[in-house]
Amino acid sequence: MFASSELIVNPDGSIYHLHLRPEDIASTIIVVGDPDRVAKVSHYFDRIDFQTHKREFVTHTGYLGGKRLTVISSGIGTDNVEILMTELDALANIDLQSREIKPAHTVLNIIRIGTSGTMQADIPTGSRLVSTAAVGLDNLMNFYDLPQSAEEQAFCSALQQAARLPFMPYRVSADADLVNLFAEGSEQGITLTAPGFYAPQGRQLRAAQTLTGFLDHCVSFRMGQERLTNFEMETAAYYAFARLLGHRAVSLNGILANRALQRFDENPEATVDNLIRFALEKIVASDL
């Protein structure tokens, strides 16, 4: 039984931060960073049955092609993903009244629709990329017992040395079936999840930085046939919590910037809309 200080339930029976009750969410959940993007996704639903918002967490649940779907925003960063994934799992797998774990485990399908910048010259702006794995540069997993394979640990150790990182990153794979669902016509690659937009992604404006040449090290890094393909700020946490909590996750990235060529997408709204429509079409046609 979880104490009221640890599993906080609002007076209306909803979970603390998300302000959602178990019946408010579907088992297939589209996650976006930008709260304004929630409506851009649900705009394509046949109908919306539920809407709420609290802080950066905006939620719409409805139907498309006979499938019940939820779309929810996380805001920016892996710290928000921790709250979102932990509370979504609680809605699915903890009885909020008895405060006990439910006897049957419910698996959620978590599909991220987000924007990203590639570090490789051959991946064009306007394209979409499916993250087959993600490497976290944040410290969130230092607080969790995340199981990692020997191959994942070796990759992270090699990256730490090559990029001269003063800490050990972590690596987690996407759900293979979800990757296959969205693979058609998509780039695939290993995503680097950064704890910031500027220095942690090799951008420098006025503030001094400590990791000289960080972007170049990331661009040139290779381990066997594997390379890093893109930067963003949430994917590794989604994959880590999916592994920790027994869910399925995949991250779909609209490529808005090419760092190697120093180019930005001329029509970013169209790139995001194309990604949304692609994702929804694949979800509706699937057995999710």
N, C-alpha and C positions, 0 to 999 in steps of 0.2 A: 504494500500500500504506500503510495507516494504522499508525502506530507503536503499540506496546503501551501507551504512556503516554496516547495520545489516544483510542483505541478500546479500552476496558478490558473484557476478557473474564475471567469467573471461572473457576476451575479445572474446574468442571463443564460449561464451554462456554456458560454463560449470560451475557447482557449485564449490565454492572456493577450498576446500581441496581435494575433491575426484576427481576433474577434469572430471566429468561425466555430460552428458546431459540426459534429460529424456528418450530419445529413446535408451540409452545405457544400461538400466537395465530392467530385467524381474520383474514380480510381485512376483516370488518365488526366494528368495535370500539366498544362503548359505554363512554364515559368518565364518571366521576362524581367529585365532590370528596371526599365522605365515605367513608372505608373501610368503614363499616358499611352503606352503601347498596349495595355490591357484592352481598351476599347477598340484599338485597331485590329486586335485579334477577334474579339467577340462580335465585332461588326459583321463578320462572316457567318456567325451562328444563325441557325434557323429561328431560334428563340432564346432569350435569356430569362432564366427563372429566378436567379438570385444575384444580388449585387451588394457589396459592402466595401468599406475602406476604413483603415486605421493606420495613421502615419504613412509610411511608404508602401504598405501592404494593401493593394487594391485587388479585389476578387470579383470575378464574374463566373457564374456557372450556368450552363445551358445545354442546348442540343444542336448537333450538326449531323445531318445524314443519319439520324436515329441513334447517334452515339452521344452519351452524356460526357461533357468536357468541362473542366475548370481551367481558367487562366488567372494567374496571380502574379503580382509584381513583388520583387524582393528589394528594390533599391540597388545601390552599388556596393559590391564587396562581399567577401566570404563571411564576415561577421553577421551580416544580414541573412546569408544563406543558412548559417547555423540555426538561427531562430526559426526561419521558415521551414527547413527540413525537420527539425526536432518537433515542431508543433504540428506539422502535417502528419508525421508519424504518430504522434500522440492521438490525433483525431481518428486515425485509422486503427490503432492497435492498443489503445488504453481506454478503458471505460472511465469517462470523466466523472461519473457519479460515484462509483465504488473506489476509483483511483487505483485500480488493479489492471495488470496486463491482460488483455483478452486472450482466451485459450487458442483461438485460430488467428494466424498471422495473415494480414492483408498486405499484398504487394501493390505498391503504387508505381505507375509509369510516369516518370518525370522527364519532360521534354523541354529543354531550354531553347528559346528563340532569342538570340542576342546579336550584338554587333561586335566586331573585332577588327584588329589590324594585323595584316600578315607581315612577317619579317623576311619572307622569301620573294625574290623578284619574279619568279615564274607563276605566282598565284595572283591573278588580276583582281583589282577592285571591282565590285559588282558581282563577284562570284559568291558561292556558298560553300562552306567547309564544315564537314562533320568531324567532331573531335573524337578520334578513336581512343585517345587517352589524354589525360591532363596532368601537368606537373605544377604543384602548388609551391609558390614562393612565399606564402604567408606562414605564420606560426601557429595557425589554428589546430593542426593535427598534433602539436606537441601536448595538447590537453586531452587527446583521445587515443585509445589503443587501436590504431588502425593497422590491420594485418597487411603486410606487403610481401610479395614474392622476392626471391633472391635476385631475379632479373630486374624487378622494379628498383630494388635497393642499389644494384650495380649501376643502373642507368643514372639514378640520382647522385650517386657518388662521383661518377664520371662528369656529370654536369657541374657539380659543385667545384670540382677541380678546374674544369675548363673555363668556367665563368668567374672563377675566383670568389665564390660566394662564401661569406663568413658563417653560413649555416647550411644544414642539410635540407633540401627540398623533399617533397613526397610525390609519388606518382600513382595514379589510379586509372584503370581502364573503364571505358563506357560499356554498357550492356551490348553484347555482340549482335543480338537480334534487332535491337533498336538501330544500331549502326547500319545494318543491312537494309532495314526499312527505308532509310533516307539516303542510301548510298548512290542511287541512280543520278547521274549527272552532277554529282557533288565532288569537290575536293575532299580528301581525307588527310588527317595529320594529327600531330601531337601538340596540344595547346598549352601554352605557358600562362598560368593564372597568377597575376601580379597583385600585390597589396596596395597598389597605387597606379595612377595614370602617367605620371611624369618620370621621376628617376627609376622606379621599379620596372618601367618599360623602356628605359634607355633614352628618355627625353630630358633635355636640359634647357631650362629658361634662365632664371637668375640665381637660383639656389645652388650652392656647391654640392657636388656629389662625391661618393666614396668609391664607386665601382667604375673605374675608368675602362672604356671600351666594352661595356656590358652588352650593348646591342650587337656589336660585331662578334663577340664570343657566342652569343645565342644563334646568330645567323650561320656561323661556321661549324657549330657543334654537330658531330655525327657520332653515332654508336652503331656500328654495323651499317645496315641500310636505313636506320631511323634518323630523323632530324626533327627539330622544332619548326613549327609552321606559323604560329600566330600567338598574339597576346590578347588576353581579356582579363576579367576580374572576378569571375564566379565559378567557372566550370569545375575546377579541381575539388572544390568543397561539395558541389552536387554529387560528384562521383564518389567522394570519400564517404559522405553520409548515406548514399545508396548502398555502398558496401557494408558500412557499419550497421545499418538498420534493415537490410534485406529488401531493398527496392531496386528498381531498374531505372537507369538514367542515360540520357544522351544529350549532347549539346550541339545545336545547329547555329552556325555563325555566318552572318552577312559580313563580307569583307569590305570595309569602308576605306581603309588606309593601306597603302603599300609602303612600308617603312624603307625598304631597300631602294625603291625608285622615288621616294619622297613625293608620293601622289595621294590625293584624297578623292574619294568617289564623287563624280560630278552630279549624281542623282541619288543621294543616300536614302531618301524616302522610298523611291522605287525599289531599291535593293532590299530594304526591310519588308516592304509589302510583298514582293515576289517570294521572299523567304517564308513569310506567314502563309501565303496561299499554297505554296509547295508543301509545307508541313501539314496543313489541314487536309489537303487532298490525300496525302499518304496515310494520315491517321484514319480518315473516313474509310479508305479502301482496305485498311488492315483489320486484323482480328483483335485489336486492343479493346 
